Amino acid sequence: MGIVNKASTGLSRRLFARAMAGASLAGFCAVAEGERSAERRYRADAHVYLLGIPLLHRSGVGGGSVVWRDAEGGGTARHLEFNGYSLPARAAGLNRVGFIRETARTSESGAPEFDYFGLMTSSPEENADDARKALHSTAKDQTYSAIDGRVASGKTETVVAHFTAPAVVSGEKRNELEQRARRALATGDRLPAAHISPQDSQPFLQALAELLLRPERERGTFTYSGRIYQIRMVRSIDRKATAYFRERRLVGNAADVVRVTGKVQRNTGGKETEFSVWVQAGADRPLPLRIEYQAKNYLRLIFEVEAS
């Protein structure tokens, strides 16, 4: 599931791996004056394929969470974050993590500004054979990549870095990994600034949130590491998912569940990354009930909302 120039061909896939997950609706809670927050947590299931044929399914190989926080006043308008991780004991020893945090605010001049920070495991596996070799690894250290970005006044600022942590530090210990990432970024590589038009200035989670909030829109753009990407959406009511989530009492008896299939691609072309999310139609904060993502050509991950 990196982020430097030489890895641009796989960036949209890796970016999405950082950016999606969630679970049971914890409800909105007052976290500060004029601020409301919602969170969901997920169970991650893995489906392994061989030549397109389902080979193995394992439930509970990891977990994750999504936070959506809105501020009614002040400079911060919306805070979004995702944390996803594997459970080595359930994932044949694989220790993987992806985390991204984005904040949108309005400057004193009234212009939008965006900050984002992310870290992820550097996992080089590209095929099933590589993945088998990575199982039950005896390595003492794990390598991670980190990014710290800002978009303001039509210009991007981006710093990237790599760091290591003991292999026993799993994604459940995100705070320790984040501290190591911040130290690495303090002396990291600063990428050349890029000039971005206002309509392209949002990072990924913010752009995705806007599309989910506005079902009449089918396309959007976002910036990441100084590059522009496009998102295309197709929506449809999923009757089977609606019945399933109604039965689990995660949506109301009158609510519908919409399957949103998205495709991400650099504006200069290249391979598309496809994903699907299931959300409640008309929700004020459409945190996904389910996420499906083809992480590798042999691996599909499904993040399923957990019951509260």
Secondary structure, DSSP 8 states (H G I E B T S, - for coil): ---SGGGGGGHHHHHHHHH----S----EEEETTEEEEEEEEEEEEEEEETTEEEEEEEEEEEEEEEEEEESSSSEEEEEEEEEEE-TTTTTT---EEEEEEEEEE-TTS-EEEEEEEEEE-----SHHHHHHHTT---SEEEEEEEEEEEETTEEEEEEEEEEEETT--TT-HHHHHHHHHHHHTT-EEE---B--GGG-S-HHHHHHHHHH-TT--EEEEEETTEEEEEEEEEEE-HHHHHHHHHTTSS-TT--EEEEEEEEEETT----EEEEEEEETT-SS---SEEEEEEETTEEEEEEE---
